[in-house]
Each structure stands twice: as structure tokens, then as C-alpha cells.
Amino acid sequence: MKKWLAIGIVLPLILSGCSDEKTESSKSNHLEAVPVSQKYDTLVTSQAALEKDSPIIVTVIKQNQENETLSTVSIQKIHKDTTQKLNINDQIAVLESDGTDVQLNGKPIPQDYYKKMEAENSYRLYIRPSTSGNNYVLTNDFLSKYPTAKVAHEELLNQNGQSGKSSYEELYYTIYDNMYKK
């Protein structure tokens, strides 16, 4: 009996000592831009992977901004819809990455590259249904939204003071350019 009592007391101490979770007070208050490669466990590395990982691929026109992160879009063309729930002219809400939706200790963390959709402009979106609401989310952050109008590469993404091109930025430009080759 004493043996089980000793195990009951010692085991929680051992397990809590092995935990690598940090308490709220031990988290850093330092605020900095986090490279996209560190914010996501996996981002696609090819256009084929983006198309495969996205249950829905649509061309839309942005109608309006519902709030800071939610945009209403009207579906113009359905390229892929494994959910079979969407129709041409449907209006859906899409959650956009806006640079303020990732928080560290209540303060926004600047996000890489993502440039919000502009009203009345057309975009190709790679999306999936949201698990937390009646809306849709981008499958692969900034790699999931492309304007359908031909614009210069410099106008496609936010640079946030970054120098040099990342492999994700190059992939974005490649996918964008491929839209016009088809």
C-alpha cells in the first residue's frame, strides 16, 4: 500500500517536470514578424499540391468587407468543389489573413506577404469550409489567393520590409504566372 501511495505522489511530480509547456508569464512579450515557414507546419511546395490540398477552387469577385477579417465574395466560376455545395453567383464569406488576426499577448503579429482582396476585383481562391463557422478559409494562407487581372509581381504581395525572395514568394509568382498560360 505504501508503494502505491509513493507512486501516486512521485508520478505527477515526474510528469510535470517532463512537460515542456510554458506558463503564460514565461512567454516572451517580444513582438516580431514571424517567417511564414515558421508559422505553418506545412505549406504546399507546388501548384499540384495546392490544387490537391484544396477541396474548393473558385474564381470570385469581392463584394464587401463584413469585418476586419471576413470578406463577402460572389462565385463567378467553380474550378473544383468536392463539397458539391456551391453554385455560380452564390455569395460566401471568406476569412482573410489581414496581418492582425495572429495575436501574441494581445498584440498583433505582422504576417508575411498577404494582401487583402479589394472590392469589385476578381480572384482565384483555393479554399475549404471553416470548422468554426459558416464561412470558408484559405487553404494555404497567402498561397491561396490570386488576382485574375494581370499585375506586376511587385504589386501582388506585401513585402513587410523583407529583402530577397523566399521560396514561397517564388512559388506564388510561378502559380500566378501559370494561371495565364492555361
matplotlib code that plots the C-alpha trace (Angstrom):
import matplotlib.pyplot as plt

x = [0.0, 2.8, 4.4, 1.2, 1.0, 4.6, 4.0, 0.8, 2.8, 6.0, 4.4, 2.7, 5.9, 7.9, 5.3, 5.0, 8.8, 8.9, 6.3, 7.8, 4.8, 5.5, 3.2, 1.6, 4.0, 7.1, 6.1, 8.0, 6.5, 8.8, 6.8, 8.3, 7.3, 7.4, 8.5, 5.7, 7.9, 7.8, 4.1, 2.8, 3.8, 3.3, 2.7, 2.5, 5.6, 3.9, 0.9, -0.2, 0.0, -2.1, -4.7, -4.8, -5.0, -7.8, -11.3, -12.6, -11.1, -13.2, -13.0, -14.8, -15.5, -15.1, -18.3, -17.7, -15.9, -18.0, -15.4, -11.7, -11.1, -14.2, -15.0, -18.1, -17.4, -19.6, -18.7, -18.1, -16.6, -16.2, -13.0, -13.3, -15.8, -15.5, -18.2, -20.8, -22.4, -21.5, -23.2, -22.4, -23.5, -23.5, -22.2, -19.9, -17.9, -14.1, -11.8, -8.8, -5.4, -5.1, -1.9, -3.9, -5.5, -2.5, -2.0, 0.9, -0.1, -3.0, -0.8, -0.9, 2.0, 2.7, 2.1, 4.2, 3.1, -0.7, -2.5, -6.3, -8.8, -10.1, -13.8, -15.0, -11.8, -11.7, -9.6, -8.9, -9.2, -8.1, -10.4, -12.0, -15.1, -14.3, -14.5, -15.5, -18.3, -20.4, -17.6, -14.6, -10.9, -7.8, -6.2, -2.6, -2.5, -1.2, -0.5, -4.3, -5.4, -4.5, -5.9, -7.2, -6.1, -2.5, -0.5, 3.3, 4.8, 5.8, 2.0, 0.9, 2.3, 3.0, 6.7, 6.8, 10.3, 11.7, 14.6, 15.3, 12.7, 11.7, 10.9, 7.3, 7.3, 8.8, 6.1, 3.4, 4.7, 5.0, 1.4, 0.2, 2.1, 0.8, -2.8, -2.2, -0.6, -3.7]
y = [0.0, 2.4, 1.6, 2.7, 5.8, 6.7, 6.1, 8.3, 11.1, 10.9, 10.2, 13.6, 15.3, 13.4, 14.1, 17.8, 18.0, 16.5, 18.9, 21.4, 23.7, 27.2, 29.2, 32.4, 34.5, 32.9, 33.6, 36.3, 39.7, 40.4, 41.2, 40.5, 39.3, 35.5, 34.0, 32.1, 29.0, 29.1, 29.9, 26.9, 23.3, 22.7, 25.0, 23.5, 23.4, 23.1, 24.2, 20.5, 20.2, 23.4, 22.0, 18.6, 20.1, 22.5, 21.0, 24.1, 26.2, 29.2, 32.4, 35.1, 38.9, 40.5, 42.2, 43.8, 43.6, 42.2, 42.9, 43.1, 39.5, 38.4, 39.3, 38.5, 37.2, 36.2, 33.0, 33.5, 30.1, 26.8, 25.0, 22.4, 21.7, 18.4, 19.6, 20.0, 22.8, 25.8, 27.3, 30.1, 33.5, 32.2, 34.7, 33.2, 34.7, 34.1, 34.6, 36.6, 36.8, 40.5, 40.9, 41.4, 38.1, 36.4, 37.7, 37.4, 38.6, 40.6, 42.4, 41.7, 39.9, 41.2, 38.5, 37.8, 38.6, 38.5, 41.4, 41.6, 41.4, 44.7, 45.3, 44.6, 42.8, 39.2, 36.5, 32.8, 31.2, 27.9, 27.4, 24.9, 25.1, 26.6, 24.3, 27.1, 28.9, 29.3, 30.6, 29.5, 29.8, 29.9, 26.5, 27.7, 31.3, 33.8, 31.0, 30.5, 33.8, 35.2, 38.2, 37.3, 40.6, 40.6, 42.8, 43.2, 40.8, 43.8, 44.6, 41.0, 40.6, 42.7, 42.7, 44.0, 45.3, 41.9, 41.8, 39.0, 36.4, 33.4, 30.1, 30.6, 34.0, 32.4, 29.7, 32.3, 34.1, 30.8, 29.7, 33.2, 33.2, 29.7, 30.9, 32.9, 30.0, 27.8]
z = [0.0, 0.9, -2.5, -4.4, -2.3, -3.1, -6.8, -6.6, -5.2, -7.2, -10.7, -11.0, -10.0, -12.6, -15.3, -14.6, -14.7, -18.1, -19.5, -21.9, -21.8, -20.6, -18.3, -19.6, -17.5, -19.1, -22.7, -24.4, -24.9, -27.9, -31.0, -34.4, -37.9, -38.0, -41.3, -43.0, -42.9, -39.1, -38.7, -40.5, -40.1, -43.8, -46.7, -50.2, -52.3, -55.7, -57.7, -57.9, -54.1, -53.7, -56.1, -54.4, -50.8, -51.7, -51.7, -53.4, -56.2, -57.4, -59.2, -57.3, -57.2, -53.8, -52.9, -49.5, -46.2, -43.4, -40.7, -40.4, -41.4, -43.2, -46.9, -48.9, -52.4, -55.3, -57.1, -60.9, -61.8, -60.0, -61.0, -58.2, -55.5, -53.7, -51.2, -54.0, -52.1, -54.2, -57.2, -59.6, -58.2, -54.6, -52.1, -49.5, -46.6, -46.8, -43.8, -44.9, -43.3, -42.6, -40.5, -37.3, -36.7, -35.1, -31.6, -29.1, -25.6, -27.1, -29.7, -33.4, -35.1, -38.6, -41.2, -44.3, -47.8, -47.6, -49.3, -48.7, -51.5, -52.9, -53.6, -57.2, -58.1, -59.2, -57.6, -57.9, -54.4, -53.0, -50.0, -47.7, -45.4, -42.0, -39.0, -36.7, -38.6, -41.6, -43.8, -45.8, -45.2, -47.4, -47.7, -47.6, -46.3, -48.9, -51.4, -51.8, -53.3, -56.8, -58.6, -62.0, -63.5, -64.8, -62.5, -61.8, -59.3, -57.1, -56.6, -55.7, -52.2, -49.1, -48.5, -44.9, -45.3, -46.4, -48.7, -51.2, -52.4, -50.4, -52.0, -51.1, -52.8, -55.9, -55.8, -55.5, -58.7, -60.5, -59.8, -60.7, -64.0, -64.7, -64.5, -67.7, -69.6, -69.4]

ax = plt.figure().add_subplot(projection="3d")
ax.plot(x, y, z, "-o")
ax.set_aspect("equal")
plt.show()
